[in-house]
Amino acid sequence: MSLDKDAVARIARLARLKVPDEELAPLAGELSGILAWIEQLNEVDTKNVEPMSSVSDVTLPQREDKVTDGGIAEKILANAPGGAVYIEQTDKNAGGFFTVPKVVE
């Protein structure tokens, strides 16, 4: 696949990038080269190749899944800005978090 200056200008506009006119032709050549390389990679048969996360067969150590919140909620909530409100923990709610004004309508 080959890109021309007009296609690169359109891509730049869609990406909201300002590309000077004198850079469109060299950029078109570079992008065409990248696309040609991707097309070449698509020709490789990978049907019998299993996905891998590393080139070496290593099993990563797993840690115990436990909550480590630090137990300092009061100190963190003391940093609340003026508009935030701290809700104390009661029997009816889990409290201990910030409430802020709604910003999405």
N, CA, C and O of each residue as an XYZ file, in Angstrom:
420
protein
N       0.855     -1.178      0.000
C       0.000      0.000      0.000
C       0.897      1.235      0.000
O       1.844      1.335      0.780
N       0.587      2.144     -0.863
C       1.385      3.356     -0.997
C       0.515      4.566     -0.664
O      -0.639      4.660     -1.084
N       1.089      5.472      0.088
C       0.372      6.689      0.460
C       0.931      7.875     -0.311
O       2.138      7.970     -0.535
N       0.047      8.777     -0.715
C       0.499      9.995     -1.374
C       0.385     11.166     -0.395
O      -0.047     10.997      0.745
N       0.778     12.343     -0.855
C       0.769     13.529     -0.004
C      -0.626     13.849      0.507
O      -0.788     14.246      1.661
N      -1.645     13.680     -0.348
C      -3.015     13.997      0.062
C      -3.489     13.071      1.179
O      -4.149     13.516      2.118
N      -3.152     11.783      1.078
C      -3.553     10.828      2.112
C      -2.866     11.154      3.438
O      -3.489     11.083      4.497
N      -1.586     11.510      3.380
C      -0.853     11.863      4.598
C      -1.426     13.140      5.206
O      -1.545     13.243      6.427
N      -1.777     14.103      4.376
C      -2.372     15.345      4.878
C      -3.710     15.050      5.558
O      -4.024     15.634      6.595
N      -4.486     14.154      4.978
C      -5.775     13.778      5.583
C      -5.565     13.063      6.915
O      -6.251     13.359      7.893
N      -4.620     12.123      6.958
C      -4.318     11.407      8.200
C      -3.855     12.396      9.277
O      -4.271     12.304     10.431
N      -3.003     13.328      8.895
C      -2.506     14.327      9.851
C      -3.655     15.186     10.375
O      -3.709     15.500     11.564
N      -4.567     15.562      9.487
C      -5.707     16.379      9.918
C      -6.596     15.588     10.875
O      -7.050     16.128     11.883
N      -6.850     14.303     10.566
C      -7.680     13.478     11.440
C      -7.017     13.261     12.804
O      -7.698     13.156     13.823
N      -5.688     13.196     12.810
C      -4.950     13.022     14.055
C      -4.696     14.352     14.751
O      -4.084     14.402     15.818
N      -5.171     15.420     14.137
C      -4.994     16.782     14.670
C      -3.516     17.126     14.844
O      -3.098     17.695     15.852
N      -2.738     16.755     13.817
C      -1.312     17.064     13.797
C      -1.052     18.119     12.744
O      -1.617     18.056     11.652
N      -0.215     19.078     13.050
C       0.142     20.110     12.088
C       1.426     19.669     11.396
O       2.499     19.653     11.998
N       1.297     19.313     10.129
C       2.451     18.866      9.338
C       2.656     19.862      8.209
O       1.762     20.033      7.380
N       3.812     20.528      8.151
C       4.075     21.473      7.060
C       4.064     20.772      5.699
O       4.394     19.590      5.602
N       3.686     21.504      4.658
C       3.580     20.932      3.307
C       4.886     20.317      2.827
O       4.862     19.295      2.141
N       6.026     20.912      3.171
C       7.301     20.389      2.697
C       7.670     19.052      3.351
O       8.558     18.354      2.862
N       6.996     18.689      4.456
C       7.270     17.421      5.121
C       6.316     16.312      4.714
O       6.505     15.163      5.114
N       5.289     16.632      3.924
C       4.296     15.627      3.539
C       4.880     14.540      2.640
O       4.607     13.358      2.848
N       5.675     14.920      1.648
C       6.233     13.925      0.718
C       7.190     12.959      1.425
O       7.048     11.749      1.247
N       8.166     13.440      2.225
C       9.035     12.487      2.934
C       8.259     11.609      3.919
O       8.564     10.428      4.082
N       7.259     12.193      4.568
C       6.460     11.431      5.509
C       5.641     10.360      4.789
O       5.451      9.262      5.310
N       5.160     10.687      3.592
C       4.417      9.702      2.799
C       5.315      8.518      2.461
O       4.866      7.373      2.513
N       6.568      8.770      2.118
C       7.503      7.694      1.821
C       7.772      6.820      3.039
O       7.808      5.594      2.934
N       7.962      7.454      4.196
C       8.219      6.698      5.423
C       7.016      5.851      5.813
O       7.167      4.678      6.155
N       5.829      6.436      5.765
C       4.630      5.690      6.126
C       4.361      4.556      5.142
O       3.918      3.481      5.547
N       4.623      4.781      3.858
C       4.454      3.715      2.862
C       5.406      2.563      3.148
O       5.032      1.399      3.006
N       6.639      2.878      3.551
C       7.603      1.841      3.908
C       7.148      1.034      5.114
O       7.305     -0.187      5.141
N       6.585      1.708      6.111
C       6.086      1.017      7.298
C       4.927      0.094      6.918
O       4.868     -1.052      7.365
N       4.017      0.591      6.103
C       2.882     -0.237      5.679
C       3.334     -1.428      4.842
O       2.761     -2.512      4.958
N       4.347     -1.247      4.006
C       4.881     -2.361      3.214
C       5.488     -3.420      4.132
O       5.329     -4.614      3.880
N       6.171     -3.008      5.174
C       6.763     -3.942      6.128
C       5.674     -4.718      6.866
O       5.818     -5.919      7.093
N       4.579     -4.037      7.243
C       3.460     -4.707      7.907
C       2.820     -5.717      6.971
O       2.456     -6.813      7.398
N       2.676     -5.359      5.685
C       2.135     -6.311      4.709
C       3.035     -7.532      4.588
O       2.550     -8.654      4.440
N       4.339     -7.315      4.649
C       5.289     -8.430      4.593
C       5.129     -9.324      5.831
O       5.185    -10.548      5.713
N       4.934     -8.740      6.993
C       4.719     -9.527      8.208
C       3.428    -10.328      8.148
O       3.362    -11.434      8.685
N       2.404     -9.789      7.504
C       1.129    -10.498      7.383
C       1.245    -11.758      6.543
O       0.376    -12.626      6.630
N       2.282    -11.887      5.739
C       2.466    -13.067      4.898
C       3.047    -14.250      5.672
O       3.013    -15.379      5.182
N       3.578    -14.010      6.867
C       4.190    -15.072      7.661
C       3.098    -15.969      8.232
O       2.115    -15.486      8.793
N       3.283    -17.303      8.079
C       2.323    -18.271      8.588
C       2.567    -18.472     10.085
O       3.626    -18.957     10.484
N       1.586    -18.102     10.912
C       1.718    -18.234     12.365
C       0.636    -19.140     12.945
O       0.317    -19.036     14.129
N       0.071    -20.020     12.134
C      -1.034    -20.871     12.594
C      -0.606    -21.798     13.723
O      -1.371    -21.992     14.668
N       0.588    -22.376     13.656
C       1.029    -23.347     14.658
C       1.959    -22.738     15.708
O       2.646    -23.470     16.421
N       1.989    -21.431     15.808
C       2.849    -20.760     16.769
C       2.002    -20.324     17.958
O       1.035    -19.577     17.808
N       2.382    -20.803     19.142
C       1.638    -20.429     20.341
C       2.083    -19.048     20.825
O       3.261    -18.707     20.728
N       1.151    -18.260     21.341
C       1.524    -16.953     21.880
C       2.455    -17.116     23.073
O       2.353    -18.088     23.822
N       3.356    -16.165     23.244
C       4.263    -16.223     24.377
C       4.481    -14.822     24.929
O       4.330    -13.821     24.227
N       4.837    -14.783     26.194
C       5.084    -13.485     26.820
C       6.566    -13.206     26.967
O       6.958    -12.080     27.274
N       7.407    -14.231     26.747
C       8.838    -14.068     26.874
C       9.536    -15.107     26.003
O       8.956    -16.147     25.691
N      10.776    -14.833     25.612
C      11.518    -15.803     24.809
C      12.084    -16.925     25.664
O      12.439    -17.984     25.147
N      12.169    -16.699     26.971
C      12.633    -17.754     27.867
C      11.437    -18.322     28.625
O      10.500    -17.601     28.966
N      11.488    -19.623     28.880
C      10.385    -20.299     29.553
C      10.516    -20.100     31.063
O      11.118    -20.917     31.759
N       9.943    -19.007     31.552
C      10.049    -18.660     32.959
C       8.646    -18.490     33.525
O       7.792    -17.846     32.915
N       8.421    -19.068     34.684
C       7.162    -18.865     35.378
C       7.385    -17.772     36.418
O       8.250    -17.891     37.286
N       6.614    -16.734     36.320
C       6.771    -15.615     37.248
C       6.238    -15.980     38.626
O       5.215    -16.655     38.740
N       6.923    -15.540     39.664
C       6.429    -15.829     41.015
C       5.138    -15.069     41.270
O       4.967    -13.939     40.812
N       4.235    -15.698     42.004
C       2.977    -15.041     42.322
C       2.958    -14.704     43.799
O       3.416    -15.481     44.637
N       2.428    -13.546     44.102
C       2.346    -13.133     45.493
C       0.941    -13.399     46.021
O      -0.012    -13.566     45.259
N       0.844    -13.434     47.330
C      -0.445    -13.640     47.957
C      -1.351    -12.442     47.668
O      -0.904    -11.296     47.722
N      -2.604    -12.703     47.365
C      -3.562    -11.644     47.073
C      -4.174    -11.160     48.383
O      -5.083    -11.789     48.923
N      -3.668    -10.040     48.886
C      -4.181     -9.513     50.139
C      -4.282     -7.992     50.051
O      -3.558     -7.355     49.285
N      -5.169     -7.430     50.828
C      -5.391     -5.985     50.849
C      -4.264     -5.329     51.627
O      -3.963     -5.721     52.754
N      -3.644     -4.327     51.015
C      -2.578     -3.574     51.672
C      -2.850     -2.084     51.509
O      -2.101     -1.377     50.835
N      -3.924     -1.617     52.129
C      -4.308     -0.218     51.970
C      -3.547      0.715     52.887
O      -3.692      1.932     52.775
N      -2.743      0.183     53.787
C      -1.935      1.028     54.650
C      -2.607      1.428     55.947
O      -1.926      1.802     56.901
N      -3.922      1.358     56.005
C      -4.625      1.695     57.237
C      -4.491      3.151     57.658
O      -4.544      3.455     58.850
N      -4.318      4.055     56.700
C      -4.145      5.474     57.036
C      -5.198      6.337     56.340
O      -4.901      7.428     55.854
N      -6.424      5.832     56.301
C      -7.498      6.553     55.608
C      -7.699      7.949     56.176
O      -7.946      8.894     55.427
N      -7.595      8.085     57.488
C      -7.816      9.401     58.105
C      -6.778     10.410     57.629
O      -7.116     11.562     57.355
N      -5.517      9.990     57.529
C      -4.463     10.899     57.065
C      -4.700     11.309     55.613
O      -4.504     12.467     55.247
N      -5.121     10.354     54.795
C      -5.369     10.659     53.378
C      -6.562     11.599     53.256
O      -6.514     12.571     52.502
N      -7.629     11.313     53.991
C      -8.826     12.139     53.908
C      -8.610     13.531     54.493
O      -9.358     14.457     54.180
N      -7.592     13.685     55.341
C      -7.283     15.010     55.887
C      -6.774     15.943     54.799
O      -6.788     17.161     54.982
N      -6.327     15.403     53.671
C      -5.829     16.207     52.556
C      -6.933     16.642     51.602
O      -6.648     17.204     50.545
N      -8.171     16.392     51.956
C      -9.288     16.724     51.080
C      -9.330     18.213     50.791
O      -9.157     19.025     51.699
N      -9.561     18.585     49.520
C      -9.709     20.008     49.216
C     -10.993     20.547     49.834
O     -11.831     19.778     50.306
N     -11.146     21.852     49.832
C     -12.287     22.485     50.477
C     -13.639     21.996     50.009
O     -14.580     21.953     50.802
N     -13.769     21.618     48.721
C     -15.063     21.189     48.208
C     -15.405     19.750     48.529
O     -16.568     19.361     48.419
N     -14.432     18.950     48.922
C     -14.692     17.548     49.204
C     -15.192     17.402     50.638
O     -14.838     18.188     51.517
N     -15.996     16.415     50.851
C     -16.568     16.181     52.167
C     -16.208     14.781     52.623
O     -16.334     13.824     51.859
N     -15.769     14.657     53.838
C     -15.454     13.356     54.411
C     -16.706     12.795     55.068
O     -17.340     13.466     55.883
N     -17.061     11.570     54.717
C     -18.222     10.917     55.310
C     -17.707      9.941     56.353
O     -16.968      9.012     56.026
N     -18.091     10.144     57.595
C     -17.613      9.262     58.648
C     -18.255      7.890     58.530
O     -19.386      7.749     58.065
N     -17.509      6.890     58.961
C     -18.012      5.529     58.897
C     -19.042      5.324     60.005
O     -18.797      5.631     61.172
N     -20.185      4.802     59.613
C     -21.237      4.482     60.578
C     -21.692      3.058     60.323
O     -21.163      2.368     59.452
N     -22.679      2.628     61.093
C     -23.212      1.275     60.895
C     -23.953      1.157     59.565
O     -24.042      0.063     59.008
N     -24.489      2.273     59.045
C     -25.304      2.218     57.838
C     -24.506      2.364     56.554
O     -24.990      1.972     55.492
N     -23.287      2.922     56.615
C     -22.504      3.058     55.385
C     -21.055      2.669     55.632
O     -20.606      2.576     56.774
N     -20.338      2.446     54.550
C     -18.940      2.035     54.656
C     -18.033      3.238     54.781
O     -16.869      3.080     55.150
N     -18.513      4.430     54.493
C     -17.799      5.689     54.675
C     -16.316      5.649     54.339
O     -15.832      4.704     53.715
N     -15.599      6.690     54.762
C     -14.177      6.745     54.551
C     -13.777      7.064     53.133
O     -12.777      6.533     52.650
N     -14.521      7.914     52.444
C     -14.176      8.292     51.077
C     -14.572      9.735     50.834
O     -15.264     10.346     51.648
N     -14.126     10.278     49.703
C     -14.424     11.653     49.337
C     -15.744     11.721     48.576
O     -16.078     10.810     47.819
N     -16.474     12.780     48.778
C     -17.589     13.077     47.881
C     -17.271     14.411     47.227
O     -16.806     15.340     47.888
N     -17.516     14.502     45.958
C     -17.223     15.717     45.211
C     -18.435     16.089     44.375
O     -19.290     15.241     44.118
N     -18.522     17.336     43.947
C     -19.650     17.742     43.099
C     -19.649     16.972     41.793
O     -18.591     16.612     41.277
N     -20.824     16.722     41.264
C     -20.965     16.032     39.987
C     -20.405     16.912     38.871
O     -20.697     18.106     38.806
N     -19.589     16.307     37.984
C     -18.979     17.082     36.911
C     -19.471     16.658     35.525
O     -19.189     17.337     34.538
N     -20.197     15.550     35.442
C     -20.721     15.083     34.167
C     -22.238     15.198     34.212
O     -22.878     14.752     35.164
N     -22.793     15.788     33.193
C     -24.257     15.943     33.165
C     -24.870     14.954     32.236
O     -26.091     14.929     32.078
